[in-house]
Amino acid sequence: MKAIVTGKEVVARIIANVVEAVDKHDGFFSNTEFIVTWTGGKIIDLLWGNSTQIFNESKDCVSFNPEDLVLDEIKNQSKGFNNQLQKIKYCLDHCDSIIVATEPNEEGEMIFRDLYTYLGCNKPFERLWLQSLTEKSIARSLENLKPSKSFDHVYEVQKCKRYADRIIQYHITNLGGKSILNGLESFGMDHISVLSKICQSYKDNQESLGEDSWRIKVELATSGTNLISEIEFQDKITAENAYELISTSDQAKVVNIETHNKKEEPPLLFDLSDLQIEAFNLFNFSPLETLNIAESLYERRFITYPKVSNNYIPYEVWDDLVNNLRILQLTEDFKPVLKNLRWGLLNKQILKNNIEEHHGIIITEKVPSALNVREFKIYEMIANRVIESVSMSYLEIYKTIVLDISGYHFKIYNVEITQLGWRIINSKIYDDYKLFFWNIPEFKIGEALKVIKTNIYSTKYDLNEQITFTKLIENGFNTSLAIKELLENDFIENFSKKLSLTDTGKELFKNLYKKNIIPLAAKLESSIMQVVNHKIDPSTFLSNIKYNLEEFEEMKWYENLESSIPKLFCPICKINQITITDKSIYCPEKNCQWQMMRKICGITLTNSEISKLLFTSRSSLIENFRINSNKTFKAILHFDLKGRINFQIVK
């Protein structure tokens, strides 16, 4: 018998129907071949010993060690939620092998593997890689199960991210826990990433405020409509001098006409980020709201899996997609849109070979029904994007007409559309061409136009605009839940679609930075990316965690060091206080020029080692100095009379 483990009961019910596991039990479905159960969410998590409380109100915490974290049952769940763990155990005990059908992403993989490890299960398992929850897709996926080994790295990366989260949560507990988080239950790397990005955007914005742009605008008379053109200057004096000359002229002479043919291929399919950006721009939907709606549409089998970062589909999905569009053509909502589609000339730009991840978001064969207004908006966006992606190219001829007025060149434009193509689907014809003029008269080089009005004005602009949901997502900060929690707990605010820190958020960020938690998070993030890119393995990451924690404790100790003991002075001149950076220690006096590197034979000296070395001219015993990749040694460092580092090797 095979056990199928899903994340949600609704998914278990759909899969059970496909495999004909029609016998309903408390917590699972079954037949003679399959037993289908579900987790209902996260049941097991990485906790401190037997404690289920991540935050406490005490600031007195024991020293943190990553090995103190253990997988344990989340005890503060509802009774029914915790009972499901026993149902899953029963299912795994009574099967020969397992099919993993939790959500096909990093979080879903971790939920199953935590459960598998906690229950001490050792039965073989494979991954059900679902593109959609339609019967056809499920049946196809059951015939093409993926080996569990293919997802080992995904799980290891998620483990590293979770360790990083726990470290951040531990140190925030030392700052006051919930009291400084306005009651926010969880706070980790995602939250710090969002705060840091918004703070950096604010800083960049402040540094660029006050930049002035000066513009001269002219209005020109033609046989048809009047035309307007502008030129821009970066400083006031140059603009005013130009205005004096331009305002005295009553003619603009055509000096050049440039003609270009332009072809625009249709946009590709939505991935999750693109969908969230478009929904925010069109309807002001938050990223989390868009994600929740998309997940609901997926679970109701209207669209394929939405948490994707791919804009293409494999060749074997093409016939299904075309068939789904033909079914959609029968509905009243989409009949007018699909009548413009040229079925015999469908664009196949979205096809790609060897797609191993989830493909772009597309509609299924299930016709939309019983959708509320907001759900239909998201479905319509996805359907229209699918239609656009297979439509013909947009073609146009546009002309740039260059006009000379008193030696200054102004430009006007004329656009002639030769093929609407994909732009007709959402009437996306004029939006990108607000500065272009349509159906203006034909001009010839040497022809003169009458200038009927000239004026000059200034405007302030920001070199760096404040961050928005769109920019966060575009820069890879697709942390919908973290953004929502920071908004709800008054750490950030959304005003006119721009995100900024509140006073509470600024205070929190200042505390985190002052206590070196922001730099620690940056180091952890850098190490995680090395794991993601296979540059280091997860065990090395855990070693790095220990080192970063030791360094973090040294940072905190060094803050208190200044008020409790004398300053650290140069070992040569004995007068000047030394400067310590991440890479070196040096005397700032130019005539002295003493310096030493912090990293010696592969070991970066901690602040406590530097302090002891400078006070006593000797360090404590330090292990794992490395001469080459194969040989290590331990030694005590000491200064010679010229302030140079020597080794006292200990065998």
Buried (B, 14 or more C-beta within 10 A) or exposed (E): EBBBBBBBBEBBBBBBBBBEBEEEBEBBBBBEEBBBBBBBEBBBBBBBEEEBEBBEEEEEEEEBEBEBBEBBBBEEBEEEBBEBBEBBBBBBEEBEEBBBBBBBBBEBBBBBBBBBEBBEBEEEBBBBBBBBBBBEBBEBBBEEBBEBEEBEBBBBBBBBBBBBBBBBBBBBBBBBBBEBBBEBEBBBBBBBBBBBBBBEBBEBBEEEEEEEBBBBBBBBBBEEEEBBBEBEBEEEEEBEEBBEEBBEBEEBBBEEBEEEEEEBBBBBBBBBBBBBBBBBEEBEBBBBBBBBBBBBBBBBBBBBBBBBEBBBBBEEBBEBBEEBBEBBBEEEEBEEBBEBBEEEEBBEBBBBEEBEEBBBBBBBBBBBEEBEEBBBBBBBBBBBBBBBBBBBBBBBEBBBBBBBBBEBEBBBBBBEBEBBBBBBBBEBBEEEEEEBBEEBEEBEEEBEBEBEEBEBEEEEEBEBEBBBBBBBBEEEBBBBEBBBBBBEBEBBBBEEEBBBBBEBBBEBBEBBBEBBBBBBBBBBBEBBEBBBEEEBEBEEBBBBBEEBBEBBBBBBBBEEBEEEEEEBBBBBBEEBEBEBEEEEBBBEBEEBEBBBEBEBBEBEBBBBBBBBBBEEEEBEEBEEBEEEEEEBBEBBBBBEEEBEBEBEEEE
